[in-house]
Amino acid sequence: MADAVTSTTLTDNDRLFVVQLTNTSDGTGESAVTKVDVSGLATRSSDGAACTGVRLAKIVYSTFGMSVRLLWHATTNTICWDLNSDNTQDEDFTEFGGIRNTAAASGKTGDIKLTTTGASSGDTYVAVLTCFKDFD
């Protein structure tokens, strides 16, 4: 078996990308799974420029039984944010422009990956990520 996961795009426009992520675990968990793939995001409508990265603007989440780690993808992944187990939070980073990708340049893609820790059968998470899009 495998965890039952979904990734649903709620918005993808010139400024924002919003995705809803869910997982109902069978105990398998997730390990560095790409949840935001910037190469697949909508291009800028004014000139067709491709999105080169995102800044994490907001996270609304609920976890039961497992924790979740968001990672900036690179040759060596870098921690973006931790979602603690058995917690419901609304984290807003818009006041300062969002959390920027701090991964080293080597292999940096702009993507966000996700890893779960401590997943047991029946554990769940729901997370809505709001990202500002960059077109550097």
VEXKEDREN-951653 format. One record per residue: x, y, z of N, C-alpha, C in turn. Coordinates in steps of 0.2 Angstrom, whole numbers, padded with zeros to 4 digits, always signed. Layout:
N
XYZXYZXYZ/...
// end
This chain:
136
+0004-0006+0000+0000+0000+0000+0004+0006+0000/+0001+0012+0000+0005+0018+0000+0000+0023+0003/+0003+0029+0005-0001+0034+0008-0006+0037+0003/-0012+0039+0005-0017+0042+0000-0015+0049+0000/-0012+0052-0005-0011+0059-0006-0014+0063-0011/-0015+0069-0010-0018+0073-0016-0014+0080-0016/-0014+0083-0022-0011+0090-0023-0016+0093-0028/-0019+0098-0025-0024+0102-0029-0022+0109-0030/-0021+0111-0036-0020+0118-0037-0026+0122-0037/-0026+0127-0032-0032+0132-0031-0031+0138-0035/-0025+0141-0036-0024+0147-0040-0017+0146-0043/-0016+0148-0049-0010+0149-0053-0010+0154-0058/-0008+0160-0055-0009+0166-0060-0002+0170-0060/-0002+0176-0062+0005+0180-0063+0008+0181-0057/+0004+0181-0051+0007+0183-0045+0008+0177-0040/+0002+0173-0040+0002+0168-0034+0001+0161-0037/+0003+0157-0033+0002+0149-0034-0001+0147-0027/-0006+0144-0027-0009+0141-0021-0011+0134-0022/-0009+0130-0018-0010+0122-0018-0012+0120-0011/-0017+0115-0012-0019+0111-0006-0016+0104-0006/-0013+0102-0001-0010+0096+0000-0013+0092+0005/-0014+0085+0004-0017+0081+0009-0014+0074+0009/-0014+0071+0015-0011+0064+0015-0015+0061+0021/-0017+0055+0019-0020+0050+0024-0015+0044+0024/-0011+0043+0029-0005+0039+0029-0007+0031+0031/-0004+0027+0028-0004+0020+0030+0002+0018+0034/+0006+0023+0035+0012+0022+0039+0018+0022+0035/+0017+0023+0028+0023+0023+0023+0026+0030+0024/+0022+0035+0024+0025+0042+0024+0027+0044+0017/+0030+0051+0017+0033+0054+0011+0040+0056+0012/+0044+0055+0007+0051+0057+0008+0053+0061+0002/+0054+0068+0003+0057+0073-0002+0053+0072-0008/+0046+0073-0008+0041+0072-0014+0040+0080-0016/+0041+0081-0022+0040+0087-0025+0033+0089-0025/+0031+0095-0021+0024+0097-0021+0023+0104-0025/+0028+0108-0026+0028+0114-0030+0034+0113-0035/+0032+0112-0041+0036+0111-0047+0036+0118-0051/+0041+0122-0050+0040+0129-0053+0040+0128-0061/+0043+0123-0064+0044+0122-0071+0037+0121-0074/+0032+0119-0070+0025+0117-0072+0020+0123-0071/+0023+0128-0067+0018+0134-0066+0017+0138-0072/+0011+0141-0072+0009+0146-0077+0014+0151-0079/+0015+0153-0085+0020+0158-0087+0017+0165-0086/+0021+0170-0085+0018+0177-0085+0015+0179-0091/+0009+0181-0090+0004+0183-0096+0007+0188-0100/+0010+0193-0097+0012+0199-0101+0018+0198-0106/+0022+0193-0105+0028+0191-0109+0030+0184-0110/+0026+0180-0107+0027+0172-0107+0033+0170-0103/+0036+0174-0099+0042+0172-0095+0040+0166-0090/+0045+0162-0089+0044+0156-0085+0045+0158-0078/+0041+0155-0073+0042+0156-0066+0049+0152-0064/+0053+0156-0061+0060+0153-0059+0060+0151-0051/+0055+0153-0048+0055+0151-0041+0049+0154-0037/+0048+0152-0031+0043+0155-0027+0045+0157-0020/+0041+0161-0017+0043+0163-0010+0036+0161-0006/+0037+0157+0000+0032+0155+0004+0029+0161+0007/+0022+0162+0005+0019+0168+0008+0015+0166+0014/+0012+0161+0014+0007+0159+0019+0006+0151+0019/+0005+0148+0025+0004+0141+0026-0002+0141+0031/-0007+0137+0029-0013+0135+0034-0013+0128+0034/-0012+0125+0040-0011+0118+0040-0014+0115+0046/-0015+0108+0046-0017+0104+0052-0014+0097+0051/-0011+0095+0056-0007+0089+0056-0010+0084+0062/-0011+0078+0061-0013+0073+0066-0008+0067+0066/-0004+0067+0071+0000+0061+0072+0007+0061+0068/+0008+0065+0063+0015+0066+0060+0017+0073+0059/+0023+0074+0058+0025+0081+0057+0027+0081+0049/+0028+0087+0047+0029+0088+0040+0035+0093+0039/+0039+0092+0035+0045+0097+0033+0045+0099+0026/+0044+0105+0025+0045+0108+0018+0052+0109+0017/+0054+0108+0011+0061+0108+0009+0062+0112+0002/+0067+0117+0002+0069+0120-0004+0073+0115-0008/+0072+0113-0014+0075+0108-0018+0082+0111-0020/+0087+0107-0019+0094+0109-0022+0098+0102-0022/+0104+0102-0024+0108+0096-0023+0108+0094-0016/+0109+0099-0011+0107+0097-0004+0101+0101-0002/+0096+0098-0001+0089+0101+0001+0090+0106+0007/+0087+0111+0008+0087+0116+0013+0080+0116+0017/+0080+0117+0023+0073+0117+0027+0070+0124+0025/+0064+0123+0023+0060+0129+0022+0055+0131+0028/+0052+0126+0030+0047+0127+0036+0045+0120+0039/+0044+0119+0045+0042+0113+0049+0035+0114+0051/+0031+0109+0050+0024+0109+0052+0024+0103+0057/+0023+0106+0064+0023+0101+0069+0017+0096+0070/+0019+0090+0072+0013+0086+0073+0008+0088+0078/+0002+0085+0077-0004+0087+0081-0005+0094+0082/-0005+0098+0076-0005+0105+0077-0010+0108+0071/-0013+0114+0073-0016+0117+0068-0014+0125+0068/-0011+0127+0062-0008+0134+0062-0010+0138+0056/-0010+0144+0056-0010+0149+0051-0004+0153+0051/+0001+0152+0047+0007+0156+0047+0007+0161+0041/+0008+0167+0042+0008+0172+0037+0014+0176+0037/+0018+0176+0031+0024+0179+0030+0024+0184+0025/+0018+0187+0023+0017+0192+0018+0020+0198+0020/+0020+0200+0026+0022+0207+0029+0029+0208+0026/+0033+0203+0025+0040+0204+0023+0042+0201+0017/+0036+0199+0013+0037+0197+0006+0038+0189+0005/+0037+0186+0011+0037+0178+0010+0044+0176+0012/+0044+0169+0014+0051+0166+0015+0054+0164+0009/+0060+0166+0008+0064+0166+0002+0068+0159+0002/+0069+0156-0004+0073+0150-0005+0081+0152-0003/+0083+0148+0002+0090+0149+0005+0094+0143+0003/+0092+0139-0002+0096+0134-0004+0102+0136-0008/+0108+0133-0007+0114+0134-0011+0113+0134-0018/+0116+0138-0022+0115+0138-0029+0116+0131-0033/+0120+0127-0030+0121+0121-0033+0115+0116-0033/+0112+0115-0040+0106+0111-0040+0100+0114-0038/+0100+0121-0037+0094+0124-0035+0089+0125-0040/+0083+0122-0039+0078+0122-0044+0072+0127-0043/+0071+0129-0037+0065+0133-0035+0059+0129-0033/+0060+0123-0033+0054+0118-0031+0054+0118-0023/+0048+0116-0021+0047+0114-0014+0045+0107-0014/+0049+0103-0009+0048+0096-0008+0045+0095-0001/+0042+0089+0001+0039+0088+0007+0041+0081+0009/+0043+0081+0016+0044+0075+0019+0040+0074+0026/+0037+0068+0027+0034+0067+0033+0038+0063+0038/+0037+0064+0044+0041+0061+0050+0036+0058+0055/+0037+0052+0057+0033+0049+0062+0026+0046+0059/+0025+0045+0053+0019+0043+0050+0017+0036+0052/+0011+0036+0055+0008+0029+0057+0001+0029+0053/-0001+0023+0053-0008+0022+0049-0013+0026+0052/-0017+0030+0048-0022+0034+0050-0020+0041+0051/-0013+0043+0052-0011+0049+0053-0013+0054+0046/-0014+0060+0047-0016+0064+0042-0012+0071+0042/-0012+0074+0036-0011+0082+0036-0015+0085+0030/-0017+0091+0031-0020+0095+0026-0016+0102+0027/-0013+0104+0021-0009+0110+0021-0011+0114+0015/-0012+0121+0015-0013+0125+0010-0007+0130+0010/-0003+0130+0004+0003+0134+0003+0001+0139-0002/+0002+0146+0000+0001+0151-0004+0008+0154-0006/+0010+0154-0012+0017+0156-0014+0017+0162-0019/+0021+0167-0017+0022+0172-0022+0027+0169-0028/+0025+0171-0034+0029+0168-0039+0035+0173-0041/+0041+0171-0043+0046+0175-0045+0048+0173-0052/+0050+0178-0056+0052+0178-0063+0058+0181-0065/+0063+0179-0061+0070+0182-0062+0073+0180-0068/
// end
